[in-house]
Every structure is written in structure tokens, then in C-alpha cells.
Amino acid sequence: MTKPKAHQSLSIALLSASLLFGITGQSATVYNNSDNLLNRSFSPSNNAEFGDQVFLSGNERRLTDFQFDYFVSDTASGNESAELFFYRNDGGASATAPGTLLYRSGEFALDKGFQTVLAQALSVTVPNTFTWTVKFGGVDLGEQVGLMLANPPTLGTSVDDFWVRNSDGSWATFLVDNGASPGNFSARITAVPEPGMMVLALLGGLALIGFRSGRRAN
């Protein structure tokens, strides 16, 4: 498999409109595993949902942008689709599997070749660790559709297995080539501080200005 030379970005339509806090220049990359592609993809069966649990860096937790890389073979029929999900890891008997749904993109069409999906203008609050998954549809016999593997992350961390949803709705971890290849998928996540944190910081700044102004007046 050759190394991707170009990506095509597309926007995912949100299921419902959401308001951003409105402060620009505060966004930060909190996870990045898009720089070290392993030149291969993991291709599941049709309608299989699977994805990566990631651990974020920094303190920003309101996601604004999310991108991931995928591959569709040239032999595909053209009716391939995908759906993106974010989950809190509070499910299963040990409360570590994907559980509470935090975000669902709705279904969107895929293009052939190496591509990048870019979901923008999000306003989704996530914990320090969460799982993002993709569910591919329209994959016929003999077609290859999957997520691009990448390792290691340059920002944030991820363990080398990933989550797969079973037919009964439960989740299990999975290894690529029995662990020979890290099961980490290419993704880049951008976030901003929570509104409450920014309000507190703003109030603190105003209080400091007022205190300094009072000292000058005296």
C-alpha cells in the first residue's frame, strides 16, 4: 500500500446546531496521531463499529474539530458510507468499555482512495479519555474500506488495542496481527477550555484589574 499523498476534507453535518463559546484563539490540539502513518489500514466487515480509546493532553475538553483518515479501494462500488461516534468509557462490567454516547455525526458518504474526514464547529465536552469509533456501511464483498493506522501519537496517548462492538451490543478489545502492529488509528483532535473555566479566568482578570486600579487611585 502506497503512502497517502493527498487528503480530501469534508464536513460532517451535525445532527443539531450547537453554540460555541465564541472566543477564538483559545483552541489547542489535545491529541495528534496523524503524523506517523503506518501505510496500512484496518478493514472490518460491513456495518462493524470499531475505534480507538484516546487519552488527551492539556486541559481543553470542549471539542471543536475532529479529523480522521480512512481508505477506500479503487474497486469499491461508490455507495460506501460512514458514521462517527464519541463515547464515554463508563460501560461494561468494569465500567471501562464505551458506554455513554457523547456525539453521533449521522451518516456521510465516502470517496475512494486515501481521504481525511474533518468534523468542524463541534461543541462536545469529553473527559480526559474517551473512545471515538466509526461504523462503515455499503461495503460489499471484495471491497476494502477501513481506518488508517498510525503510531506513535505525537500528542496524547493511546493503548495498542482498540474497541469493537459485538453483535449483541457489548464491546471487546481487539489487536491487529495479534499485537504485532499497534492498533492506533490516525486522528487529530482540537478543543477549547470549558466555558466555566474561561468565565472564571475572565472574572479573575477583571478582579486583578480592579485591584490594581484601586491601588493606583490611592
C-alpha positions as CSV (number, residue, x, y, z in Angstrom):
1,M,0.0,0.0,0.0
2,T,1.5,3.3,-1.0
3,K,1.8,6.3,1.3
4,P,-1.1,8.8,1.1
5,K,-0.1,11.8,-1.0
6,A,-3.2,14.0,-0.5
7,H,-6.3,14.1,1.5
8,Q,-9.7,15.4,0.7
9,S,-11.5,17.2,3.5
10,L,-15.2,17.1,4.0
11,S,-17.5,18.5,6.7
12,I,-19.9,16.3,8.6
13,A,-23.4,17.8,9.1
14,L,-24.2,18.0,12.8
15,L,-27.4,16.3,14.0
16,S,-28.3,19.5,15.8
17,A,-27.0,23.1,15.9
18,S,-24.7,23.9,18.9
19,L,-23.2,27.1,20.1
20,L,-19.5,27.6,20.5
21,F,-18.3,29.8,23.4
22,G,-17.3,32.4,20.9
23,I,-13.7,33.0,21.9
24,T,-11.2,32.4,19.1
25,G,-7.6,31.9,19.6
26,Q,-8.2,29.6,22.6
27,S,-8.2,26.3,20.7
28,A,-5.5,23.8,21.2
29,T,-4.6,20.4,19.7
30,V,-5.2,17.9,22.6
31,Y,-4.5,14.7,20.6
32,N,-2.5,14.1,17.4
33,N,-1.8,10.7,15.8
34,S,-1.9,11.8,12.2
35,D,1.8,12.4,11.6
36,N,3.2,8.8,11.6
37,L,1.0,6.8,9.3
38,L,1.9,3.1,9.1
39,N,0.9,2.9,5.4
40,R,-1.8,0.4,6.0
41,S,-5.5,0.3,7.1
42,F,-7.6,-1.9,9.2
43,S,-10.7,-3.0,7.2
44,P,-13.7,-4.5,9.2
45,S,-16.8,-6.2,7.9
46,N,-19.8,-4.2,6.7
47,N,-21.6,-2.3,9.5
48,A,-18.9,-3.1,12.0
49,E,-18.3,-0.3,14.5
50,F,-14.8,0.0,15.9
51,G,-12.4,2.7,17.1
52,D,-9.7,3.9,19.4
53,Q,-9.7,5.0,23.1
54,V,-7.5,8.1,23.4
55,F,-6.0,10.0,26.3
56,L,-5.9,13.7,25.8
57,S,-3.2,16.2,26.7
58,G,-3.7,19.7,28.1
59,N,-6.8,21.0,29.9
60,E,-9.1,21.9,27.0
61,R,-12.0,19.5,26.8
62,R,-14.7,21.0,24.6
63,L,-14.0,19.5,21.2
64,T,-14.3,21.9,18.2
65,D,-12.6,19.9,15.4
66,F,-12.0,16.2,14.9
67,Q,-10.3,14.6,11.9
68,F,-9.5,11.0,11.0
69,D,-8.0,9.2,7.9
70,Y,-9.6,6.4,6.0
71,F,-9.0,4.3,2.9
72,V,-11.5,3.1,0.2
73,S,-10.2,0.8,-2.5
74,D,-10.5,1.7,-6.2
75,T,-12.6,-1.3,-6.8
76,A,-15.4,0.0,-4.5
77,S,-18.8,0.5,-6.0
78,G,-19.2,4.1,-4.7
79,N,-22.0,3.6,-2.2
80,E,-19.8,3.4,0.9
81,S,-20.7,5.5,3.9
82,A,-19.5,6.0,7.5
83,E,-20.8,7.4,10.8
84,L,-18.7,8.9,13.6
85,F,-19.3,8.4,17.3
86,F,-17.8,9.6,20.6
87,Y,-18.3,7.6,23.8
88,R,-17.5,8.0,27.5
89,N,-15.6,4.9,28.8
90,D,-18.1,4.1,31.5
91,G,-19.7,0.9,30.1
92,G,-19.4,-2.8,30.7
93,A,-19.0,-4.7,33.9
94,S,-15.7,-2.9,34.7
95,A,-17.0,0.5,33.6
96,T,-14.1,0.9,31.1
97,A,-15.8,0.0,27.8
98,P,-17.5,2.6,25.6
99,G,-20.8,3.5,27.3
100,T,-22.5,6.9,27.3
101,L,-22.9,8.3,23.8
102,L,-21.5,11.8,23.6
103,Y,-21.7,12.5,19.9
104,R,-23.1,11.0,16.7
105,S,-22.4,12.5,13.4
106,G,-25.1,10.9,11.2
107,E,-24.2,9.0,8.1
108,F,-22.0,10.6,5.4
109,A,-20.6,9.4,2.0
110,L,-17.1,8.3,1.4
111,D,-14.7,8.8,-1.5
112,K,-12.2,6.4,-3.0
113,G,-8.6,6.5,-2.1
114,F,-6.8,7.9,1.0
115,Q,-9.1,10.5,2.5
116,T,-9.4,12.7,5.6
117,V,-12.7,13.4,7.3
118,L,-12.8,16.8,9.1
119,A,-15.7,17.4,11.5
120,Q,-15.7,21.1,12.3
121,A,-17.7,23.5,14.5
122,L,-18.3,20.9,17.2
123,S,-19.2,21.7,20.8
124,V,-18.8,18.4,22.5
125,T,-17.5,18.1,26.1
126,V,-15.4,15.0,26.7
127,P,-13.5,13.6,29.7
128,N,-9.7,13.1,29.8
129,T,-10.1,9.8,28.0
130,F,-12.9,8.7,25.6
131,T,-13.4,6.4,22.6
132,W,-14.1,7.5,19.1
133,T,-15.5,4.9,16.7
134,V,-16.5,4.7,13.0
135,K,-19.2,2.5,11.5
136,F,-18.7,1.7,7.8
137,G,-21.7,0.9,5.6
138,G,-22.2,-0.1,2.0
139,V,-19.1,-2.3,2.0
140,D,-19.6,-5.2,-0.5
141,L,-17.7,-8.4,-0.8
142,G,-14.2,-7.8,-2.1
143,E,-14.1,-4.1,-1.3
144,Q,-11.6,-2.7,1.2
145,V,-12.8,0.2,3.4
146,G,-11.0,1.0,6.7
147,L,-9.3,3.4,9.1
148,M,-5.6,4.3,8.6
149,L,-3.3,3.0,11.3
150,A,-0.7,5.4,12.7
151,N,1.8,5.3,15.6
152,P,3.1,6.7,17.8
153,P,0.9,9.7,18.8
154,T,2.9,12.9,18.9
155,L,0.4,14.4,21.4
156,G,-1.7,12.5,23.9
157,T,-1.6,8.7,24.2
158,S,-3.4,5.5,23.1
159,V,-3.0,1.9,24.1
160,D,-2.2,-0.6,21.3
161,D,-5.6,-2.3,21.2
162,F,-8.9,-0.9,20.1
163,W,-12.6,-1.4,20.8
164,V,-15.0,-3.4,18.6
165,R,-18.8,-3.6,19.1
166,N,-20.2,-7.1,19.1
167,S,-23.4,-8.2,17.5
168,D,-25.1,-8.2,20.9
169,G,-24.1,-4.6,21.6
170,S,-21.3,-5.3,24.0
171,W,-17.7,-4.2,23.4
172,A,-14.5,-6.1,23.3
173,T,-10.8,-5.1,22.7
174,F,-9.0,-6.2,19.6
175,L,-5.4,-6.4,18.4
176,V,-4.0,-6.0,14.9
177,D,-2.0,-9.0,13.9
178,N,-2.1,-10.3,17.5
179,G,-0.4,-7.1,18.6
180,A,2.4,-7.1,16.0
181,S,1.0,-3.8,14.7
182,P,-0.2,-1.0,17.1
183,G,-4.0,-0.7,16.9
184,N,-4.0,3.1,16.9
185,F,-5.9,5.0,14.2
186,S,-4.9,8.3,12.6
187,A,-6.8,11.2,14.3
188,R,-6.3,14.8,15.3
189,I,-8.4,16.5,18.0
190,T,-8.8,20.2,18.7
191,A,-10.5,21.6,21.7
192,V,-11.1,24.8,23.7
193,P,-11.5,25.3,27.5
194,E,-14.9,24.8,29.1
195,P,-17.0,28.0,29.2
196,G,-17.0,27.8,33.0
197,M,-13.2,27.8,33.1
198,M,-13.0,30.7,30.7
199,V,-15.5,32.7,32.7
200,L,-13.6,32.1,35.9
201,A,-10.4,33.2,34.2
202,L,-12.1,36.3,32.9
203,L,-13.5,37.2,36.3
204,G,-10.1,36.7,37.9
205,G,-8.6,39.0,35.3
206,L,-11.2,41.7,36.0
207,A,-10.7,41.4,39.7
208,L,-7.0,41.8,39.3
209,I,-7.6,44.9,37.1
210,G,-9.9,46.4,39.7
211,F,-7.4,45.7,42.5
212,R,-4.6,47.4,40.6
213,S,-6.8,50.3,39.7
214,G,-7.7,50.7,43.4
215,R,-4.1,50.8,44.3
216,R,-3.3,53.5,41.8
217,A,-6.3,55.6,43.0
218,N,-4.9,55.5,46.5
